[in-house]
Amino acid sequence: MHVRHLTVADFRSYTSAELPLEPGVTTLVGLNGQGKTNLVEALGYLATLSSHRVATDAPLVRFGATQAVVRGAVVRDGRETMVELEITPGRANRARLNRSPLSRPRDVLGTLRTVLFAPEDLALVKGDPGERRRFLDDLLVARQPRWSGVRSDYDKILKQRGALLKSAAPVLRRGGRRGARPASEGSDVVAERDSALHTLDVWDSHLAQVGSQLLYARLRLLRDLAPYLGKAYDEVSAGQSDAKVSYKSSLREETSLRIAAGEVPEAEELRTEILASLAEVRGQEVERGVCLVGPHRDDVVLTLGELPAKGYASHGESWSFALGLKLAAYQLLRHDLGDDPVLVLDDVFAELDTGRRERLAAMIADCEQVIITAAVPEDVPSQLVGRTYAVTLGSVTERA
């Protein structure tokens, strides 16, 4: 798989830009703030419908414009597909495949697959659990696009259940068994509390059903990813330490320990466990007004040897671990799909010492398409020879 051409209009700093591409290595060279990352961000958006830099679409549209357009020609197995996205803040985005409109933008997922490594990815090691959950879920979608719908359904259920906990908290905090009627309470109060409890039970069931699917998929993914991570970290760091991943669940202790040890319970067992765990913490949830159990409360634990990477790994080790995670994702997708995703390295080589630069260059030499950004050409190892573009504000020109 490779991208033959990228076009952007009113995207970030660009009024318009055209970027011809080809298999092999392409390097975008330019000083910071000139727009290199904007181009690879556009490429990533075509693949994932999201940005690795911001959580909303509004910053992607050039100041003063009403919408941005990103278009890419993707070649796979000798066949070319044109992917086009219109990004309109405050309104539904629109998507086309080969000029034909799609009913949902997420229907383009899977047409282009990318693995992007950028300085922001250091947060995979040093950041909050949400960064690691997003990494897993994005990889799930890259592997099988249908998980985008499951993620969306889970987020909607979580939002509705959270709103119920907040709105019904005063009623639920009055306590008492369902149907019970203390002398001080009228039948209307009892009925209101019973209704709130019943509605909460319904949302518990929805959350357990969809959450168990997402959790099961994450656990299987992590099991598949782990061997690739160990190998990638060893190659990047010259075998300096043992990199491992495990899953920290919000379920009851016995099940959480099994999961942390690498066990993958079946989805139905996970559904039952989510329901049981929700029942245990209902009082706390009502008191705090937040949902305390489910995939949104979980974490991925990264360890080097016997120590957690977060808080113990050096800066270089943290970079190696984050890079190892992305390279492992690349190798897993390559194995699953039978062809190479597009590898994007955004301003990465400047952060690596000479040894790590050379080892990374050797690891990616056989990738079908690699797109690199760098402030100066000297940041890129000499063996990564290919097409080079100079990027200045609003302009992309090929260099001899």
GUSETOR-365353 format. One record per residue (C-alpha): residue in three letters; residue number from 1; x, y, z. Coordinates in nm, 4 decimals. Layout:
<pts>
  code  pos      east     north        up
   ALA  NUM         X         Y         Z
...
</pts>
This chain:
<pts>
  code  pos      east     north        up
   MET    1    0.0000    0.0000    0.0000
   HIS    2    0.1208    0.3491   -0.0781
   VAL    3   -0.0109    0.6992   -0.1402
   ARG    4    0.0518    0.8324   -0.4901
   HIS    5   -0.0699    1.1880   -0.4348
   LEU    6   -0.1905    1.4074   -0.1470
   THR    7   -0.3954    1.7251   -0.1938
   VAL    8   -0.5038    1.9678    0.0783
   ALA    9   -0.7165    2.2809    0.0594
   ASP   10   -0.7659    2.5230    0.3489
   PHE   11   -0.6082    2.2684    0.5806
   ARG   12   -0.4098    2.4178    0.8704
   SER   13   -0.1617    2.6693    0.7226
   TYR   14   -0.2251    2.5752    0.3582
   THR   15   -0.4557    2.7545    0.1199
   SER   16   -0.3730    2.4665   -0.1112
   ALA   17   -0.0888    2.2202   -0.1597
   GLU   18   -0.0083    1.9240   -0.3830
   LEU   19    0.2335    1.6519   -0.2760
   PRO   20    0.3237    1.3827   -0.5333
   LEU   21    0.4432    1.0669   -0.3614
   GLU   22    0.5839    0.7296   -0.4603
   PRO   23    0.6935    0.4046   -0.2941
   GLY   24    1.0131    0.4207   -0.0931
   VAL   25    1.1302    0.7094    0.1224
   THR   26    1.0005    1.0650    0.0922
   THR   27    1.1478    1.3336    0.3162
   LEU   28    0.9855    1.6696    0.3926
   VAL   29    1.2514    1.9158    0.5049
   GLY   30    1.1835    2.2543    0.6605
   LEU   31    1.2294    2.4596    0.9739
   ASN   32    0.9815    2.4283    1.2575
   GLY   33    0.6503    2.6012    1.1940
   GLN   34    0.6692    2.5794    0.8148
   GLY   35    0.3978    2.3157    0.7713
   LYS   36    0.5720    1.9776    0.7454
   THR   37    0.3656    1.8195    1.0183
   ASN   38    0.0466    1.9680    0.8720
   LEU   39    0.0959    1.7521    0.5624
   VAL   40    0.1518    1.4266    0.7484
   GLU   41   -0.1359    1.5174    0.9803
   ALA   42   -0.3590    1.5413    0.6723
   LEU   43   -0.2380    1.1999    0.5609
   GLY   44   -0.3134    1.0542    0.9022
   TYR   45   -0.6591    1.2114    0.8986
   LEU   46   -0.7399    1.0307    0.5739
   ALA   47   -0.6525    0.7036    0.7453
   THR   48   -0.8076    0.7534    1.0893
   LEU   49   -1.0557    1.0464    1.0706
   SER   50   -0.8665    1.2055    1.3578
   SER   51   -0.5570    1.4114    1.4291
   HIS   52   -0.2603    1.3028    1.6388
   ARG   53   -0.2223    1.6627    1.7586
   VAL   54   -0.5699    1.7917    1.8505
   ALA   55   -0.8937    1.6375    1.9770
   THR   56   -1.1357    1.8416    1.7635
   ASP   57   -1.1575    1.9303    1.3954
   ALA   58   -1.1805    2.3090    1.4275
   PRO   59   -0.8019    2.3743    1.4371
   LEU   60   -0.7607    2.1764    1.1138
   VAL   61   -0.9452    2.4358    0.9077
   ARG   62   -0.7388    2.7325    0.7945
   PHE   63   -0.8245    3.0530    0.9776
   GLY   64   -1.0918    3.2402    0.7816
   ALA   65   -1.2072    2.9348    0.5837
   THR   66   -1.5321    2.7477    0.6465
   GLN   67   -1.4092    2.3992    0.5592
   ALA   68   -1.0973    2.2039    0.4701
   VAL   69   -1.0573    1.9346    0.2058
   VAL   70   -0.8076    1.6485    0.2173
   ARG   71   -0.7736    1.4136   -0.0783
   GLY   72   -0.5439    1.1183   -0.1326
   ALA   73   -0.4851    0.8673   -0.4127
   VAL   74   -0.4157    0.5304   -0.2476
   VAL   75   -0.2652    0.2404   -0.4409
   ARG   76   -0.3097   -0.1146   -0.3163
   ASP   77   -0.2445   -0.4315   -0.5161
   GLY   78   -0.2123   -0.2222   -0.8311
   ARG   79   -0.5551   -0.0602   -0.7910
   GLU   80   -0.5984    0.3093   -0.7127
   THR   81   -0.8683    0.4513   -0.4858
   MET   82   -0.9354    0.8207   -0.4363
   VAL   83   -1.0287    0.9131   -0.0777
   GLU   84   -1.1698    1.2595   -0.0106
   LEU   85   -1.2801    1.4196    0.3158
   GLU   86   -1.4517    1.7542    0.3732
   ILE   87   -1.3925    1.8822    0.7265
   THR   88   -1.6547    2.1326    0.8425
   PRO   89   -1.6441    2.2316    1.2108
   GLY   90   -1.9859    2.2369    1.3723
   ARG   91   -2.1369    2.0199    1.1007
   ALA   92   -2.1109    1.6609    0.9869
   ASN   93   -1.8016    1.5924    0.7804
   ARG   94   -1.8486    1.4385    0.4357
   ALA   95   -1.6541    1.1645    0.2626
   ARG   96   -1.6173    1.0314   -0.0900
   LEU   97   -1.4554    0.7234   -0.2388
   ASN   98   -1.3690    0.7532   -0.6074
   ARG   99   -1.5871    1.0670   -0.6182
   SER  100   -1.8930    0.8787   -0.4873
   PRO  101   -2.0462    1.0201   -0.1652
   LEU  102   -2.0621    0.7919    0.1382
   SER  103   -2.3407    0.7946    0.3954
   ARG  104   -2.0878    0.7907    0.6826
   PRO  105   -1.7313    0.9223    0.6870
   ARG  106   -1.6155    0.6164    0.8815
   ASP  107   -1.6893    0.4034    0.5742
   VAL  108   -1.3532    0.5208    0.4339
   LEU  109   -1.1665    0.3537    0.7215
   GLY  110   -0.9440    0.0754    0.5967
   THR  111   -0.8853    0.2304    0.2549
   LEU  112   -0.5602    0.3817    0.3792
   ARG  113   -0.3700    0.2503    0.6784
   THR  114   -0.0888    0.4471    0.8353
   VAL  115    0.1323    0.4112    1.1384
   LEU  116    0.2564    0.7491    1.2541
   PHE  117    0.5255    0.8150    1.5099
   ALA  118    0.5636    1.1710    1.6344
   PRO  119    0.7082    1.3513    1.9386
   GLU  120    0.3587    1.3516    2.0903
   ASP  121    0.3826    0.9729    2.1174
   LEU  122    0.6152    1.0047    2.4136
   ALA  123    0.2871    1.0407    2.6045
   LEU  124    0.2290    0.6695    2.5437
   VAL  125    0.4930    0.6099    2.8106
   LYS  126    0.4828    0.9237    3.0228
   GLY  127    0.1217    1.0329    2.9806
   ASP  128   -0.2182    0.9450    3.1222
   PRO  129   -0.3960    0.6102    3.0680
   GLY  130   -0.6172    0.7714    2.8041
   GLU  131   -0.3180    0.7955    2.5701
   ARG  132   -0.2532    0.4226    2.5932
   ARG  133   -0.6216    0.3333    2.5590
   ARG  134   -0.6424    0.5450    2.2458
   PHE  135   -0.3364    0.3714    2.1007
   LEU  136   -0.4995    0.0314    2.1477
   ASP  137   -0.8361    0.1399    2.0120
   ASP  138   -0.6860    0.3142    1.7091
   LEU  139   -0.4912   -0.0010    1.6311
   LEU  140   -0.8087   -0.2068    1.6672
   VAL  141   -0.9779    0.0114    1.4059
   ALA  142   -0.6773   -0.0019    1.1735
   ARG  143   -0.6854   -0.3791    1.2033
   GLN  144   -1.0641   -0.4109    1.1616
   PRO  145   -1.2562   -0.0888    1.0816
   ARG  146   -1.5795   -0.2225    1.2314
   TRP  147   -1.4409   -0.1442    1.5775
   SER  148   -1.4941    0.2233    1.5026
   GLY  149   -1.8672    0.1630    1.5381
   VAL  150   -1.8218   -0.0306    1.8635
   ARG  151   -1.6103    0.2518    2.0079
   SER  152   -1.8733    0.5043    1.9067
   ASP  153   -2.1542    0.2975    2.0619
   TYR  154   -1.9604    0.2573    2.3864
   ASP  155   -1.8916    0.6309    2.4093
   LYS  156   -2.2630    0.7074    2.3608
   ILE  157   -2.3666    0.4563    2.6261
   LEU  158   -2.1064    0.5910    2.8678
   LYS  159   -2.2285    0.9468    2.8124
   GLN  160   -2.5935    0.8526    2.8677
   ARG  161   -2.5171    0.6489    3.1779
   GLY  162   -2.3016    0.9283    3.3203
   ALA  163   -2.5800    1.1808    3.2608
   LEU  164   -2.8253    0.9514    3.4406
   LEU  165   -2.5948    0.9121    3.7404
   LYS  166   -2.5691    1.2886    3.7730
   SER  167   -2.9372    1.3692    3.7186
   ALA  168   -3.0772    1.0862    3.9310
   ALA  169   -2.8204    1.1087    4.2108
   PRO  170   -3.0448    1.3017    4.4553
   VAL  171   -3.3174    1.0393    4.4196
   LEU  172   -3.0832    0.7403    4.4336
   ARG  173   -2.8972    0.8699    4.7410
   ARG  174   -3.2127    0.8428    4.9471
   GLY  175   -3.1382    0.4714    4.9670
   GLY  176   -3.3769    0.1988    5.0568
   ARG  177   -3.4608   -0.1197    4.8742
   ARG  178   -3.6455   -0.1054    4.5473
   GLY  179   -4.0163   -0.0881    4.6227
   ALA  180   -3.9562   -0.0102    4.9906
   ARG  181   -4.1495    0.2835    5.1331
   PRO  182   -4.0217    0.4467    5.4526
   ALA  183   -4.2863    0.6207    5.6545
   SER  184   -4.1458    0.9611    5.5627
   GLU  185   -4.1694    0.9036    5.1895
   GLY  186   -4.4720    0.9161    4.9655
   SER  187   -4.5499    0.6740    4.6871
   ASP  188   -4.4366    0.9259    4.4247
   VAL  189   -4.0858    0.9393    4.5731
   VAL  190   -4.0629    0.5612    4.5864
   ALA  191   -4.1827    0.5299    4.2286
   GLU  192   -3.9294    0.7901    4.1152
   ARG  193   -3.6455    0.6054    4.2871
   ASP  194   -3.7569    0.2697    4.1463
   SER  195   -3.7751    0.4183    3.7976
   ALA  196   -3.4243    0.5617    3.8285
   LEU  197   -3.2885    0.2270    3.9520
   HIS  198   -3.4567    0.0410    3.6663
   THR  199   -3.3180    0.2858    3.4100
   LEU  200   -2.9706    0.2511    3.5611
   ASP  201   -3.0023   -0.1275    3.5364
   VAL  202   -3.0836   -0.0931    3.1668
   TRP  203   -2.7770    0.1230    3.1025
   ASP  204   -2.5649   -0.1192    3.3065
   SER  205   -2.6752   -0.3927    3.0696
   HIS  206   -2.5915   -0.1859    2.7605
   LEU  207   -2.2514   -0.0861    2.8976
   ALA  208   -2.1669   -0.4454    2.9881
   GLN  209   -2.2731   -0.5773    2.6479
   VAL  210   -2.0729   -0.3321    2.4375
   GLY  211   -1.7924   -0.2851    2.6909
   SER  212   -1.7238   -0.6585    2.7046
   GLN  213   -1.6810   -0.6679    2.3260
   LEU  214   -1.4351   -0.3785    2.3359
   LEU  215   -1.2447   -0.5233    2.6317
   TYR  216   -1.2219   -0.8681    2.4717
   ALA  217   -1.0884   -0.7150    2.1508
   ARG  218   -0.8289   -0.5102    2.3402
   LEU  219   -0.7039   -0.8129    2.5316
   ARG  220   -0.6667   -1.0209    2.2172
   LEU  221   -0.4917   -0.7322    2.0446
   LEU  222   -0.2468   -0.6874    2.3306
   ARG  223   -0.1723   -1.0586    2.3305
   ASP  224   -0.0963   -1.0429    1.9566
   LEU  225    0.1072   -0.7232    1.9876
   ALA  226    0.3353   -0.8285    2.2744
   PRO  227    0.5817   -1.0455    2.0763
   TYR  228    0.6282   -0.7724    1.8149
   LEU  229    0.6900   -0.5143    2.0887
   GLY  230    0.9628   -0.7188    2.2533
   LYS  231    1.1434   -0.7640    1.9228
   ALA  232    1.1032   -0.4000    1.8139
   TYR  233    1.2273   -0.2626    2.1468
   ASP  234    1.5264   -0.4950    2.1427
   GLU  235    1.6210   -0.3803    1.7926
   VAL  236    1.5791   -0.0088    1.8657
   SER  237    1.7633   -0.0208    2.2000
   ALA  238    2.0198   -0.2877    2.1087
   GLY  239    1.8661   -0.5294    2.3581
   GLN  240    1.9267   -0.3145    2.6652
   SER  241    1.6137   -0.4186    2.8551
   ASP  242    1.3044   -0.6374    2.8481
   ALA  243    0.9966   -0.4426    2.7318
   LYS  244    0.6570   -0.5890    2.8212
   VAL  245    0.2929   -0.4844    2.8235
   SER  246    0.0035   -0.5961    3.0415
   TYR  247   -0.3544   -0.4840    3.0886
   LYS  248   -0.4862   -0.3237    3.4060
   SER  249   -0.8610   -0.3753    3.4300
   SER  250   -1.1221   -0.1954    3.6401
   LEU  251   -1.3061   -0.5226    3.7063
   ARG  252   -1.3153   -0.7098    4.0357
   GLU  253   -0.9791   -0.8132    4.1781
   GLU  254   -0.9798   -1.1826    4.0861
   THR  255   -1.0615   -1.1163    3.7223
   SER  256   -0.8233   -0.8201    3.7063
   LEU  257   -0.5349   -1.0369    3.8275
   ARG  258   -0.6094   -1.3010    3.5635
   ILE  259   -0.6161   -1.0367    3.2930
   ALA  260   -0.2940   -0.8765    3.4183
   ALA  261   -0.1290   -1.2193    3.3943
   GLY  262   -0.2182   -1.2336    3.0245
   GLU  263   -0.5386   -1.4389    3.0335
   VAL  264   -0.8109   -1.3455    2.7846
   PRO  265   -1.1538   -1.4417    2.9229
   GLU  266   -1.4348   -1.4925    2.6736
   ALA  267   -1.6599   -1.1961    2.5962
   GLU  268   -1.9597   -1.3458    2.7791
   GLU  269   -1.7573   -1.3910    3.0971
   LEU  270   -1.6370   -1.0328    3.0679
   ARG  271   -1.9961   -0.9123    3.0277
   THR  272   -2.0955   -1.0927    3.3478
   GLU  273   -1.7922   -0.9534    3.5291
   ILE  274   -1.8676   -0.5970    3.4217
   LEU  275   -2.2220   -0.6303    3.5576
   ALA  276   -2.0947   -0.7736    3.8864
   SER  277   -1.8308   -0.5031    3.9188
   LEU  278   -2.0869   -0.2312    3.8488
   ALA  279   -2.3112   -0.3731    4.1216
   GLU  280   -2.0233   -0.3591    4.3708
   VAL  281   -1.9459    0.0062    4.3089
   ARG  282   -2.2967    0.1406    4.2523
   GLY  283   -2.2982    0.3269    4.5812
   GLN  284   -1.9703    0.4988    4.4981
   GLU  285   -2.0920    0.5818    4.1492
   VAL  286   -2.4112    0.7384    4.2801
   GLU  287   -2.2141    0.9388    4.5369
   ARG  288   -1.9606    1.0655    4.2813
   GLY  289   -2.1814    1.0805    3.9735
   VAL  290   -1.9293    0.9005    3.7502
   CYS  291   -1.8956    0.5559    3.5953
   LEU  292   -1.6162    0.3666    3.7716
   VAL  293   -1.6084    0.0381    3.5774
   GLY  294   -1.5481   -0.0359    3.2120
   PRO  295   -1.2881   -0.0103    2.9359
   HIS  296   -1.2770    0.3689    2.9796
   ARG  297   -1.1229    0.3185    3.3268
   ASP  298   -0.8549    0.0686    3.2212
   ASP  299   -0.4850    0.1138    3.1514
   VAL  300   -0.2021   -0.0537    2.9637
   VAL  301    0.0965   -0.1142    3.1921
   LEU  302    0.4373   -0.0776    3.0266
   THR  303    0.7353   -0.2335    3.2036
   LEU  304    1.1085   -0.2482    3.1449
   GLY  305    1.2476   -0.5488    3.3242
   GLU  306    1.0668   -0.5502    3.6588
   LEU  307    0.9982   -0.1755    3.6770
   PRO  308    0.7167    0.0322    3.5290
   ALA  309    0.8403    0.2434    3.2389
   LYS  310    0.6432    0.5444    3.3585
   GLY  311    0.8479    0.7155    3.6249
   TYR  312    1.1505    0.4856    3.5950
   ALA  313    1.2535    0.4805    3.2292
   SER  314    1.5142    0.7334    3.1158
   HIS  315    1.4317    0.9763    2.8362
   GLY  316    1.6055    0.7538    2.5820
   GLU  317    1.4324    0.4410    2.7114
   SER  318    1.0962    0.6161    2.6987
   TRP  319    1.1576    0.7145    2.3372
   SER  320    1.2608    0.3590    2.2547
   PHE  321    0.9495    0.2178    2.4213
   ALA  322    0.7127    0.4558    2.2419
   LEU  323    0.8868    0.3869    1.9118
   GLY  324    0.8770    0.0140    1.9848
   LEU  325    0.5006    0.0293    2.0337
   LYS  326    0.4505    0.1988    1.6967
   LEU  327    0.6877   -0.0340    1.5133
   ALA  328    0.5135   -0.3315    1.6738
   ALA  329    0.1807   -0.1951    1.5495
   TYR  330    0.3310   -0.1634    1.2017
   GLN  331    0.4553   -0.5229    1.2016
   LEU  332    0.1238   -0.6548    1.3337
   LEU  333   -0.0707   -0.4759    1.0593
   ARG  334    0.1777   -0.5942    0.8002
   HIS  335    0.1279   -0.9525    0.9185
   ASP  336   -0.2532   -0.9246    0.9341
   LEU  337   -0.3152   -0.7435    0.6078
   GLY  338   -0.0516   -0.8992    0.3896
   ASP  339    0.0746   -0.5598    0.2768
   ASP  340    0.2520   -0.2644    0.4339
   PRO  341    0.0729    0.0308    0.5909
   VAL  342    0.2315    0.3685    0.5212
   LEU  343    0.4915    0.4521    0.7874
   VAL  344    0.5159    0.8178    0.8881
   LEU  345    0.8023    0.9433    1.1059
   ASP  346    0.7337    1.3030    1.2072
   ASP  347    1.0455    1.4837    1.3332
   VAL  348    1.1652    1.1652    1.5009
   PHE  349    1.5324    1.1329    1.4083
   ALA  350    1.6279    1.4605    1.5773
   GLU  351    1.5174    1.3077    1.9101
   LEU  352    1.7289    0.9923    1.8753
   ASP  353    2.0973    0.9391    1.9409
   THR  354    2.3187    0.8152    1.6585
   GLY  355    2.2888    0.4487    1.7503
   ARG  356    1.9098    0.4537    1.7666
   ARG  357    1.8934    0.6493    1.4380
   GLU  358    2.0989    0.3896    1.2551
   ARG  359    1.9104    0.0957    1.4021
   LEU  360    1.5735    0.2527    1.3170
   ALA  361    1.6872    0.3215    0.9613
   ALA  362    1.7866   -0.0439    0.9207
   MET  363    1.4516   -0.1629    1.0563
   ILE  364    1.2418    0.0386    0.8102
   ALA  365    1.4549   -0.0115    0.4997
   ASP  366    1.2148   -0.2684    0.3517
   CYS  367    0.8892   -0.0761    0.4165
   GLU  368    0.6872   -0.0068    0.1025
   GLN  369    0.6430    0.3643    0.1771
   VAL  370    0.8034    0.5805    0.4455
   ILE  371    0.7363    0.9518    0.4858
   ILE  372    0.9799    1.1436    0.7051
   THR  373    0.9798    1.5015    0.8265
   ALA  374    1.2990    1.6719    0.9447
   ALA  375    1.4179    2.0228    1.0203
   VAL  376    1.7458    1.9683    0.8336
   PRO  377    1.8550    1.6925    0.5929
   GLU  378    2.1385    1.5907    0.8266
   ASP  379    1.8843    1.4565    1.0768
   VAL  380    1.7933    1.1731    0.8374
   PRO  381    2.0307    0.8735    0.8156
   SER  382    2.2116    0.8609    0.4828
   GLN  383    2.0826    0.5129    0.3956
   LEU  384    1.7240    0.6450    0.3783
   VAL  385    1.7634    0.7854    0.0291
   GLY  386    1.4600    0.9000   -0.1677
   ARG  387    1.2584    1.1935   -0.2873
   THR  388    1.2992    1.5162   -0.0879
   TYR  389    1.0707    1.8195   -0.0676
   ALA  390    1.1471    2.1581    0.0819
   VAL  391    0.8571    2.2904    0.2866
   THR  392    0.8247    2.6618    0.3522
   LEU  393    0.5167    2.8423    0.4715
   GLY  394    0.2465    2.7621    0.2171
   SER  395    0.4852    2.6099   -0.0359
   VAL  396    0.6075    2.2566   -0.1171
   THR  397    0.8836    2.2206   -0.3763
   GLU  398    1.0932    1.9210   -0.4778
   ARG  399    1.4658    1.9423   -0.4083
   ALA  400    1.7283    1.8050   -0.6420
</pts>
